[in-house]
């Protein structure tokens, strides 16, 4: 114990790290010092709160008298002598207090030091009570394996240069050791072996897997997804960079239910057809949000798109958010609209949507009346991005949205503002829209700004991409300046009215 502060040695190490770490410059040293003063009894939560700002186990290893950290930053810290029994007890006591650990490039502790400690303490895991593990640097396979504890609940691996064996071994260890794991987030190169291990995890609530290795594609089959359904706890499913293989050795004889899934996000689907095979075999009674990005589409997909929109309200009756987009890859073909008749989209009118994002051409020609009719079914919309065809919407749709969708806070549309209505013909509204993004033929900025100010007087931000403008940034800057002028004029008018 330090005689002046009456706190354990490890807190002094933590304070020393805080005093020079550039990543923690925003943390006031006085705050840290005061925190140390009140930690006289070194309560569990005291260390937990401090450790959330750490990414280095050096303070823990410096409890060992023979641990040496070389001045040369290219060299690793080693344990150069025996570890006494009292040091083992002290190390184990502090190691068990650590609940959250993020391993990054700044740490310089040799693997041999890990092994030395585990041999001396007769433990299999360096941090036995660890709840959250984050790895975001080139960490050796053996180091990760020594950090995975039975109490682990959340694991985040971010290594774009991981070897396949690294991912396979780590995921297999998580499956076998961390039986309480609820959150798994991995950005790496996957193989069938690592996917089998993930499919066997039964307590996951959140699964986020990203396959970065485009040179070695990795596919998922329906069996993997249906294995996940065996977990009645899975709430969020986020998949990126995997191809979905729709072929099955034999057809399903019953519908599989994901009882807890609320979010399904998939980026990199080859086509809507392969995802359709999946949703036709499952029931998602609690699904609220679906976010799909496709590599491509063509007119041959028309029937699949029609079935997709007809199926959505059936397999996900509580759907509140839909996002459909384009995620091209090096092997993708240019997007070709399936020219789907608009009445197929109207099948979604039974859903009580709060967010709708469609940024890919899907539909054939449709009228403004059809757009207004379908949007009127979703009076609770808070987010709307609607760009489902190449032709822009007339400005009058913007006016109707301001009159009808009162809960909207974000709006993004392709509009044709080449011919604008007279300013006096547009009603003065009090809509609470915060963000507006417009693309298309937007005409003169002053004319458009005056109309937008009448419809959406509370805008905080506006983005404009004018097709007929040589400098889009300049056009957007002018729009923001003009809207500020409009706001200032309205404020002056209110003051004059109050004074009168």
C-alpha positions in Angstrom: 0.0 0.0 0.0 1.2 3.5 -0.8 1.6 5.4 2.5 0.4 8.7 1.1 -2.7 7.6 -0.8 -3.5 4.4 1.0 -4.3 2.6 -2.2 -2.9 -0.6 -3.8 0.1 -0.5 -6.1 -1.9 -1.3 -9.2 -3.8 2.0 -9.0 -0.5 3.8 -9.0 0.4 2.0 -12.2 -3.0 2.9 -13.7 -2.5 6.6 -12.8 1.0 6.5 -14.4 -0.5 5.2 -17.6 -3.2 7.8 -17.6 -0.6 10.5 -17.2 1.1 9.9 -20.5 -1.3 8.0 -22.8 -2.2 10.3 -25.7 -5.5 8.5 -26.2 -6.7 9.6 -22.8 -5.9 13.3 -23.0 -9.5 14.2 -22.6 -9.6 12.6 -19.1 -8.7 15.2 -16.4 -5.8 14.0 -14.2 -7.5 15.6 -11.1 -10.5 13.5 -11.7 -8.4 10.4 -11.8 -6.5 11.4 -8.7 -9.7 12.0 -6.8 -11.0 8.7 -7.9 -7.9 7.0 -6.5 -8.3 8.8 -3.2 -11.8 7.4 -2.7 -10.7 3.9 -3.6 -9.1 3.2 -0.2 -10.7 -0.2 0.1 -10.2 -0.9 -3.6 -13.8 -1.9 -4.2 -14.5 -4.1 -7.2 -16.4 -1.4 -9.2 -13.6 1.1 -8.7 -11.2 -1.0 -10.8 -13.9 -1.9 -13.3 -14.6 1.8 -14.0 -10.9 2.7 -14.3 -10.1 -0.4 -16.5 -12.7 0.5 -19.1 -10.2 3.2 -20.2 -7.3 0.8 -20.4 -5.9 -1.2 -23.2 -2.8 -2.5 -21.5 -2.1 -5.2 -18.9 1.3 -3.8 -18.1 0.1 -2.5 -14.6 -0.9 -6.1 -13.7 2.4 -7.6 -14.8 4.4 -4.9 -12.9 3.1 -6.4 -9.7 5.7 -9.1 -10.4 9.2 -8.2 -9.2 10.9 -10.0 -12.1 8.9 -8.5 -14.9 11.1 -6.3 -17.0 9.8 -3.8 -19.6 12.7 -2.8 -22.0 13.1 0.8 -23.0 13.3 -0.2 -26.6 9.7 -0.1 -27.8 10.4 -2.7 -30.4 11.0 -5.3 -27.7 8.5 -7.1 -25.5 8.3 -7.3 -21.7 9.5 -10.5 -20.1 9.5 -12.2 -16.7 13.1 -12.8 -16.0 12.9 -14.7 -12.7 10.7 -16.9 -10.5 7.3 -15.7 -9.3 6.9 -16.0 -5.5 3.8 -17.5 -3.9 2.8 -14.1 -2.5 3.1 -12.5 -5.9 0.9 -15.3 -7.4 -1.7 -14.5 -4.8 -1.5 -10.8 -5.5 -1.6 -11.3 -9.3 -4.5 -13.6 -9.1 -6.5 -11.3 -6.8 -6.1 -8.3 -9.2 -6.6 -10.4 -12.3 -9.9 -11.6 -11.1 -11.1 -8.0 -10.7 -10.7 -7.2 -14.4 -14.0 -7.4 -16.2 -13.3 -5.6 -19.5 -10.1 -5.7 -21.6 -9.2 -4.3 -25.0 -6.0 -5.6 -26.5 -4.4 -3.2 -28.9 -1.1 -2.6 -30.6 0.3 -0.5 -27.7 0.7 -3.4 -25.3 4.2 -4.9 -25.2 4.0 -8.1 -23.2 5.6 -11.3 -24.5 3.5 -14.5 -24.9 6.1 -16.2 -22.7 5.1 -13.9 -19.8 1.5 -15.0 -20.1 2.6 -18.6 -20.0 5.0 -18.0 -17.1 2.2 -16.5 -15.0 -0.3 -19.3 -15.8 2.2 -22.0 -14.9 3.0 -20.3 -11.6 -0.7 -19.7 -10.7 -1.8 -23.1 -12.1 -4.6 -21.4 -14.1 -5.8 -22.0 -17.6 -7.0 -18.4 -18.3 -5.1 -15.2 -17.5 -8.2 -13.1 -16.6 -10.7 -15.7 -15.1 -13.5 -13.2 -14.5 -13.3 -11.4 -17.8 -16.7 -10.4 -19.2 -15.8 -8.4 -22.3 -12.8 -9.0 -24.6 -11.8 -6.8 -27.5 -9.0 -7.6 -29.9 -8.1 -5.0 -32.5 -4.5 -5.7 -33.5 -2.4 -8.5 -34.9 -2.6 -10.7 -31.9 -1.2 -14.2 -32.0 -3.5 -17.2 -31.8 -2.1 -18.4 -28.5 -2.5 -15.0 -26.8 -6.2 -14.9 -27.6 -6.7 -18.5 -26.4 -5.2 -17.6 -23.1 -7.6 -14.6 -22.7 -10.8 -16.5 -23.3 -12.4 -17.2 -19.9 -15.5 -19.3 -18.9 -17.2 -16.1 -17.7 -16.8 -14.3 -21.1 -20.0 -12.7 -22.3 -18.9 -10.4 -25.1 -16.2 -10.9 -27.7 -15.1 -8.5 -30.4 -12.4 -9.4 -32.8 -11.2 -6.9 -35.4 -8.2 -8.2 -37.3 -8.2 -7.8 -41.1 -5.0 -9.8 -41.3 -6.0 -12.8 -39.3 -5.0 -16.2 -40.5 -7.8 -18.7 -41.0 -6.4 -21.0 -38.3 -6.4 -18.0 -36.0 -10.2 -17.5 -36.5 -11.0 -21.2 -36.4 -9.1 -21.8 -33.1 -10.4 -18.7 -31.4 -14.1 -19.4 -32.4 -13.8 -23.0 -31.4 -12.4 -22.0 -28.0 -15.2 -19.6 -27.5 -17.7 -22.3 -28.3 -16.1 -24.8 -25.9 -15.1 -22.4 -23.1 -17.3 -19.4 -23.0 -20.7 -21.1 -22.5 -22.2 -17.8 -21.3 -21.3 -15.8 -24.4 -24.1 -13.6 -25.5 -22.4 -11.2 -28.0 -20.0 -12.2 -30.8 -18.6 -9.7 -33.2 -15.9 -10.9 -35.6 -14.3 -9.2 -38.6 -11.9 -11.7 -40.2 -11.4 -14.5 -42.7 -13.8 -17.3 -42.1 -13.9 -21.0 -43.0 -16.6 -23.7 -42.7 -15.0 -24.9 -39.5 -15.4 -21.5 -37.7 -19.0 -21.3 -39.0 -19.8 -24.7 -37.5 -18.5 -23.5 -34.2 -20.7 -20.4 -34.3 -23.7 -22.4 -35.3 -23.3 -24.5 -32.1 -23.4 -21.5 -29.8 -26.7 -21.6 -27.9 -26.9 -18.4 -25.8 -26.0 -15.7 -28.3 -28.1 -12.6 -28.3 -26.1 -10.6 -30.9 -24.1 -12.1 -33.8 -22.1 -9.9 -36.1 -19.8 -11.7 -38.6 -17.9 -10.0 -41.4 -15.9 -11.9 -44.0 -13.3 -9.5 -45.3 -11.3 -11.8 -47.5 -12.7 -11.2 -51.0 -10.0 -13.3 -52.6 -11.3 -16.3 -50.7 -15.1 -16.1 -50.7 -17.0 -17.9 -48.0 -20.5 -19.1 -48.3 -23.3 -19.8 -45.8 -25.9 -22.4 -46.4 -29.4 -22.5 -45.0 -28.4 -25.2 -42.5 -26.1 -22.7 -40.7 -28.9 -20.2 -40.3 -31.4 -22.8 -39.2 -28.8 -24.1 -36.7 -28.8 -20.6 -35.2 -32.6 -20.9 -34.7 -31.8 -23.6 -32.2 -30.8 -20.7 -29.9 -34.0 -19.2 -28.5 -32.0 -16.0 -27.4 -30.7 -14.6 -30.7 -31.9 -11.1 -31.1 -29.6 -9.4 -33.6 -28.1 -11.0 -36.7 -25.7 -9.0 -38.8 -23.9 -10.7 -41.7 -21.5 -9.0 -44.1 -19.5 -10.4 -47.1 -20.9 -14.0 -47.1 -22.7 -15.6 -50.0 -25.9 -17.4 -49.1 -26.1 -20.8 -50.7 -29.7 -21.7 -51.2 -29.2 -25.4 -52.2 -30.3 -27.9 -49.6 -29.8 -31.7 -49.6 -33.5 -32.2 -48.8 -36.5 -29.9 -48.3 -37.7 -28.8 -44.9 -40.8 -30.4 -43.5 -41.6 -27.7 -41.0 -41.2 -24.0 -40.6 -38.3 -23.0 -38.3 -38.9 -20.2 -35.8 -36.4 -17.6 -34.5 -38.4 -16.7 -31.4 -36.3 -13.7 -30.3 -34.8 -12.2 -33.5 -35.6 -8.5 -33.8 -32.9 -7.4 -36.3 -31.7 -9.1 -39.5 -29.0 -7.3 -41.4 -27.3 -8.8 -44.4 -24.8 -7.1 -46.8 -23.6 -8.8 -49.9 -26.5 -11.0 -51.0 -26.1 -12.2 -54.6 -29.8 -11.7 -55.3 -33.1 -11.4 -53.6 -33.9 -15.0 -54.6 -31.4 -16.7 -52.3 -32.7 -14.7 -49.3 -36.3 -15.5 -50.3 -35.4 -19.2 -49.9 -34.4 -18.5 -46.4 -37.4 -16.4 -45.3 -39.9 -18.9 -46.8 -38.6 -21.5 -44.4 -38.6 -19.5 -41.2 -41.0 -17.6 -38.9 -39.8 -14.4 -37.2 -42.6 -13.4 -34.8 -40.5 -10.6 -33.2 -38.6 -9.2 -36.2 -38.7 -5.4 -36.1 -35.9 -4.4 -38.5 -34.6 -5.9 -41.8 -31.7 -4.4 -43.7 -30.6 -6.0 -46.9 -27.9 -5.0 -49.4 -27.7 -6.8 -52.7 -24.8 -7.2 -55.1 -27.0 -7.0 -58.1 -30.4 -7.6 -59.8 -31.9 -7.9 -63.3 -35.3 -8.4 -64.9 -35.1 -12.1 -64.3 -35.5 -11.5 -60.6 -39.0 -9.9 -61.0 -40.9 -12.9 -59.7 -38.5 -13.2 -56.7 -39.0 -9.5 -55.8 -42.8 -9.9 -56.1 -42.7 -12.9 -53.8 -40.3 -11.1 -51.4 -42.7 -8.2 -50.8 -45.7 -10.6 -50.5 -43.8 -12.7 -48.0 -42.5 -10.0 -45.7 -45.7 -9.2 -43.9 -46.4 -12.9 -43.4 -43.1 -14.1 -41.9 -42.5 -10.8 -39.9 -45.8 -9.4 -38.7 -44.2 -6.9 -36.3 -41.9 -5.3 -38.9 -41.2 -1.6 -38.3 -38.1 -0.9 -40.3 -37.1 -1.9 -43.9 -33.9 -1.0 -45.7 -33.0 -2.2 -49.2 -29.8 -1.1 -50.9 -27.0 -1.9 -53.4 -23.6 -3.2 -52.2 -21.5 -3.8 -55.3 -18.3 -5.9 -55.3 -15.6 -6.5 -57.8 -17.6 -9.4 -59.3 -20.9 -7.5 -59.4 -22.7 -6.5 -62.6 -24.4 -3.1 -63.0 -27.8 -2.9 -61.2 -30.7 -3.6 -63.6 -34.1 -2.8 -62.4 -36.5 -5.8 -62.3 -39.3 -3.3 -63.4 -41.6 -4.7 -60.7 -45.3 -3.5 -60.9 -45.9 -1.1 -58.0 -48.9 -3.0 -56.6 -46.5 -5.7 -55.3 -45.0 -3.0 -53.0 -48.4 -2.1 -51.7 -48.5 -5.5 -49.9 -46.4 -3.8 -47.2 -49.3 -1.4 -46.3 -50.3 -3.7 -43.5 -47.0 -3.1 -41.7 -46.8 -0.2 -39.2 -43.4 1.1 -40.4 -41.4 3.7 -38.6 -38.4 3.6 -41.0 -38.3 2.9 -44.8 -35.1 3.2 -46.8 -35.1 2.1 -50.5 -32.2 3.3 -52.6 -32.3 0.9 -55.5 -34.4 1.0 -58.7 -36.9 -1.8 -58.3 -40.3 -0.6 -59.7 -41.6 0.2 -63.1 -43.3 3.6 -63.6 -45.8 4.7 -60.9 -47.7 7.8 -60.2 -47.5 10.4 -57.4 -51.0 9.2 -56.3 -49.7 5.7 -55.8 -46.7 7.0 -53.7 -49.0 9.1 -51.6 -51.5 6.3 -51.1 -48.8 3.9 -49.8 -47.1 6.5 -47.6 -50.4 7.4 -46.1 -50.5 3.9 -44.6 -47.4 4.7 -42.5 -48.3 7.8 -40.5 -45.7 6.8 -37.8 -42.7 7.1 -40.2 -39.7 8.8 -38.6 -37.1 8.0 -41.3 -37.9 7.9 -45.0 -35.4 7.5 -47.9 -37.3 6.7 -51.0 -35.4 6.3 -54.3 -36.9 3.3 -55.9 -36.7 4.4 -59.5 -34.6 6.6 -61.8 -37.2 9.2 -62.4 -37.5 11.9 -59.7 -40.7 12.6 -57.8 -42.6 15.9 -58.3 -42.2 18.7 -55.7 -45.8 18.3 -54.7 -45.0 15.0 -52.9 -42.7 17.0 -50.6 -45.6 19.3 -49.7 -47.9 16.3 -49.1 -45.3 14.7 -46.8 -45.1 17.9 -44.8 -48.8 17.9 -44.4 -49.3 14.2 -43.5 -46.2 12.5 -42.0 -46.0 14.6 -38.8 -43.6 12.3 -37.0 -40.9 12.3 -39.7 -37.5 13.5 -38.6 -35.3 12.4 -41.6 -36.3 12.6 -45.2 -34.3 11.8 -48.4 -35.9 12.0 -51.8 -35.1 12.4 -55.5 -37.3 15.3 -56.6 -37.8 17.3 -59.8 -37.8 21.0 -58.8 -37.2 22.3 -62.3 -40.8 23.7 -62.2 -41.8 24.9 -58.8 -45.2 26.1 -57.6 -45.8 29.8 -56.6 -44.5 30.5 -53.1 -47.9 31.7 -51.9 -49.6 28.4 -53.1 -47.5 26.3 -50.7 -49.0 26.3 -47.2 -47.0 27.5 -44.2 -46.5 24.4 -42.0 -44.9 23.7 -38.6 -43.4 20.3 -39.4 -40.6 19.1 -37.0 -38.3 17.6 -39.7 -34.7 17.8 -38.6 -32.7 16.5 -41.6 -33.5 16.8 -45.3 -31.5 15.3 -48.2 -32.6 16.2 -51.8 -31.2 15.0 -55.1 -32.3 15.7 -58.7 -33.0 18.8 -60.8 -33.3 21.3 -57.9 -33.5 24.5 -59.9 -32.5 27.9 -58.4 -31.4 27.6 -54.7 -33.3 30.7 -53.6 -36.7 29.6 -55.0 -36.3 26.1 -53.5 -35.1 27.5 -50.1 -38.2 29.7 -49.6 -40.5 26.8 -50.4 -38.7 24.4 -48.1 -38.7 26.9 -45.3 -42.5 27.1 -45.5 -42.8 23.3 -45.3 -40.0 22.4 -42.8 -39.2 25.5 -40.7 -37.2 23.5 -38.0 -34.5 22.0 -40.2 -31.1 21.6 -38.5 -29.3 20.2 -41.6 -29.9 20.0 -45.4 -28.0 18.1 -48.0 -28.4 18.8 -51.7 -27.1 17.1 -54.8 -28.2 19.2 -57.7 -27.8 17.4 -61.0 -27.7 20.6 -63.0 -25.0 22.2 -60.8 -21.3 22.1 -61.6 -20.4 22.4 -57.9 -22.7 20.4 -55.7 -20.9 21.6 -52.5 -21.4 25.2 -53.5 -25.1 24.6 -54.2 -25.6 22.9 -50.8 -23.7 25.8 -49.0 -25.9 28.4 -50.7 -29.0 26.4 -49.6 -27.9 26.4 -46.0 -27.1 30.1 -46.0 -30.5 30.9 -47.6 -32.4 28.8 -45.1 -30.6 30.7 -42.3 -31.8 33.9 -43.9 -35.4 32.6 -44.0 -35.2 31.6 -40.3 -33.9 35.0 -39.4 -36.6 36.8 -41.3 -39.3 34.7 -39.6 -37.8 35.4 -36.2 -37.9 39.2 -36.9 -41.5 38.9 -38.0 -42.5 37.2 -34.8 -40.7 39.9 -32.7 -42.5 42.6 -34.6 -45.9 40.9 -34.1 -45.2 40.5 -30.4 -44.2 44.2 -30.1 -47.3 45.3 -31.9 
